[in-house]
Amino acid sequence: MNFQKKIYRYLFFVVLICFSGCYTPPEFKQITATKPPEKKVPYFISQLDRYSVREWKYIVIHHSASESGCAAEFDKFHREKRHWENGLGYHFVIGNGNGAGNGQIEIGNRWMNQLNGAHAGIQEYNHYGIGICLVGNFNTSYPTEAQMNSLFALVKYLQERCYIPAENVLMHRHCKETDCPGKNFPYYQLLAKISRY
């Protein structure tokens, strides 16, 4: 008997609440399935994916120590003045807007053909090191924001593709006695952003 009274009481309150205007049934919004936004793959990565890779252990960062330049200019200098058969000593050049676009990544012949670099001055780092040259003299100026953004993206790609740990992302002066890539190169900013394996 007690149980029935409780049920009646409960129903009475439910009816009272429903008809008193205090209760508003919830509105249900239709849920539509949406696709997550597609990640845009930078153009240079779609180009790099075309090349198979050999074993690489290091990434070595350089500056050109010049105010301007591009891969074609450096290639000509390396062929004609240094007499390097394979030309451009670096695998990649990142422009500063004076010779190549600001932040433009130029892919060198040595990457396309997976050849040793001629950038480090030490056989170990030329054979196993991917050379990246940023156009500019970073003893007297700084890399542009566009150059650094391109460098971050390129280094991250190379780390993932070639299984290169962060501790093997080096400045040229880590390999040889030189001031390259200049006293103003933001190495620790680079280290803070790159992947750690």
C-alpha positions as CSV (number, residue, x, y, z in Angstrom):
1,M,0.0,0.0,0.0
2,N,2.8,2.4,0.9
3,F,4.5,1.6,-2.4
4,Q,1.3,2.6,-4.4
5,K,1.1,5.9,-2.5
6,K,4.7,6.6,-3.5
7,I,4.0,5.9,-7.1
8,Y,0.9,8.1,-7.1
9,R,2.8,10.9,-5.4
10,Y,5.6,10.7,-7.9
11,L,3.2,10.7,-10.9
12,F,1.3,13.7,-9.3
13,F,4.5,15.7,-9.2
14,V,5.5,14.8,-12.7
15,V,2.1,15.9,-14.1
16,L,2.3,19.0,-12.0
17,I,5.7,20.0,-13.3
18,C,4.7,19.2,-16.9
19,F,1.6,21.3,-16.9
20,S,2.8,24.1,-14.7
21,G,4.9,25.7,-17.4
22,C,8.1,25.3,-15.4
23,Y,9.3,22.3,-17.4
24,T,10.5,22.8,-20.9
25,P,11.4,19.7,-22.8
26,P,15.0,19.8,-24.1
27,E,15.6,20.7,-27.7
28,F,17.6,18.2,-29.6
29,K,19.9,19.5,-32.4
30,Q,20.4,17.3,-35.3
31,I,24.0,16.0,-35.4
32,T,25.7,16.1,-38.7
33,A,28.9,14.3,-39.4
34,T,31.7,16.6,-40.5
35,K,35.0,15.7,-41.9
36,P,38.0,16.9,-40.0
37,P,39.8,19.7,-41.9
38,E,42.4,18.4,-44.3
39,K,46.0,19.1,-43.6
40,K,47.6,20.9,-46.4
41,V,50.9,19.2,-47.3
42,P,53.5,21.8,-48.2
43,Y,54.4,21.7,-51.9
44,F,58.1,20.8,-51.2
45,I,57.0,17.7,-49.3
46,S,55.0,16.4,-52.2
47,Q,58.2,16.9,-54.3
48,L,60.4,15.2,-51.7
49,D,58.2,12.1,-51.5
50,R,59.1,11.3,-55.1
51,Y,62.7,10.4,-54.1
52,S,63.7,7.3,-52.4
53,V,66.2,7.8,-49.6
54,R,69.4,6.1,-48.5
55,E,70.7,6.0,-44.9
56,W,71.2,9.5,-43.4
57,K,72.3,10.1,-39.8
58,Y,72.6,13.9,-39.6
59,I,71.1,17.2,-40.7
60,V,73.7,20.0,-40.9
61,I,72.6,23.6,-41.0
62,H,74.6,26.3,-42.9
63,H,74.3,29.9,-43.9
64,S,75.6,31.1,-47.3
65,A,77.5,34.0,-45.6
66,S,76.2,36.2,-48.5
67,E,73.4,38.7,-48.6
68,S,71.8,37.0,-51.6
69,G,71.9,33.8,-53.6
70,C,70.0,30.8,-54.8
71,A,70.7,27.1,-55.6
72,A,71.6,27.9,-59.2
73,E,74.2,30.5,-58.3
74,F,75.8,28.3,-55.6
75,D,75.8,25.4,-58.0
76,K,77.6,27.4,-60.7
77,F,80.2,28.6,-58.1
78,H,80.8,25.1,-56.8
79,R,81.2,23.7,-60.3
80,E,83.3,26.5,-61.7
81,K,85.4,27.7,-58.8
82,R,85.6,24.6,-56.6
83,H,85.5,22.1,-59.5
84,W,82.9,19.8,-57.8
85,E,81.6,17.4,-60.4
86,N,78.2,17.2,-58.7
87,G,77.9,21.0,-58.3
88,L,75.9,22.4,-55.4
89,G,77.4,21.0,-52.2
90,Y,74.1,21.3,-50.2
91,H,71.1,19.1,-50.5
92,F,68.7,22.0,-49.9
93,V,68.8,25.8,-50.1
94,I,66.3,28.1,-48.4
95,G,66.0,31.5,-50.0
96,N,65.7,34.9,-48.3
97,G,64.0,36.8,-51.1
98,N,67.3,38.0,-52.7
99,G,67.9,35.4,-55.4
100,A,65.2,32.9,-54.5
101,G,61.8,33.5,-52.8
102,N,61.7,34.3,-49.1
103,G,61.4,30.9,-47.4
104,Q,61.5,29.0,-50.8
105,I,63.0,25.6,-50.4
106,E,65.2,24.6,-53.4
107,I,65.9,20.9,-53.8
108,G,69.5,20.2,-55.0
109,N,70.8,17.6,-57.3
110,R,72.5,15.8,-54.4
111,W,69.1,15.1,-52.8
112,M,67.4,14.1,-56.0
113,N,70.2,11.6,-56.7
114,Q,70.9,10.8,-53.0
115,L,74.6,11.8,-53.3
116,N,77.1,12.6,-50.6
117,G,77.1,16.3,-49.7
118,A,80.1,18.6,-50.1
119,H,79.2,21.0,-47.3
120,A,80.7,19.9,-44.0
121,G,84.4,19.6,-44.7
122,I,84.4,16.2,-42.8
123,Q,83.8,12.9,-44.6
124,E,81.5,11.5,-41.9
125,Y,79.1,14.5,-42.1
126,N,79.3,14.8,-45.9
127,H,78.5,11.1,-46.4
128,Y,75.8,10.8,-43.7
129,G,74.7,14.4,-43.4
130,I,71.9,16.3,-45.2
131,G,73.2,19.8,-45.9
132,I,70.7,22.7,-45.6
133,C,71.9,26.2,-46.5
134,L,69.9,29.3,-45.6
135,V,70.8,32.3,-47.7
136,G,72.1,35.2,-45.6
137,N,75.0,36.2,-43.4
138,F,73.9,35.4,-39.9
139,N,76.9,37.1,-38.3
140,T,75.5,40.4,-39.4
141,S,71.7,39.7,-39.8
142,Y,69.1,37.1,-38.9
143,P,67.2,34.5,-40.8
144,T,63.8,35.7,-42.0
145,E,60.7,34.3,-40.3
146,A,59.7,32.6,-43.6
147,Q,63.2,31.0,-43.7
148,M,62.8,29.6,-40.2
149,N,59.3,28.4,-40.8
150,S,60.5,26.5,-43.9
151,L,63.5,25.2,-42.0
152,F,61.3,23.9,-39.2
153,A,59.0,22.1,-41.7
154,L,61.9,20.7,-43.7
155,V,63.8,19.4,-40.7
156,K,60.7,17.8,-39.2
157,Y,60.0,16.1,-42.5
158,L,63.6,14.8,-42.8
159,Q,63.6,13.6,-39.3
160,E,60.5,11.6,-39.8
161,R,61.5,10.3,-43.2
162,C,65.1,9.4,-42.4
163,Y,64.7,8.6,-38.6
164,I,67.1,11.3,-37.6
165,P,67.1,12.2,-33.8
166,A,67.0,15.8,-32.6
167,E,70.5,15.5,-31.2
168,N,71.8,14.8,-34.7
169,V,70.4,18.1,-36.0
170,L,73.6,20.2,-36.0
171,M,75.1,23.5,-37.0
172,H,78.1,23.4,-39.3
173,R,80.3,24.6,-36.4
174,H,79.4,21.4,-34.5
175,C,81.2,19.4,-37.2
176,K,84.2,21.7,-38.1
177,E,86.0,24.8,-36.8
178,T,83.9,27.5,-38.4
179,D,81.4,30.2,-37.3
180,C,78.8,28.8,-39.8
181,P,75.8,29.3,-39.6
182,G,76.7,32.6,-37.9
183,K,76.4,33.9,-34.4
184,N,72.8,35.1,-34.9
185,F,71.4,31.7,-36.1
186,P,68.6,30.8,-33.6
187,Y,69.7,27.2,-33.0
188,Y,67.9,26.7,-29.7
189,Q,64.7,28.0,-31.2
190,L,65.1,25.3,-33.9
191,L,65.7,22.6,-31.3
192,A,62.7,23.7,-29.3
193,K,60.4,23.1,-32.3
194,I,61.7,19.9,-33.9
195,S,60.5,16.4,-33.1
196,R,62.4,14.4,-30.5
197,Y,62.9,10.7,-31.3
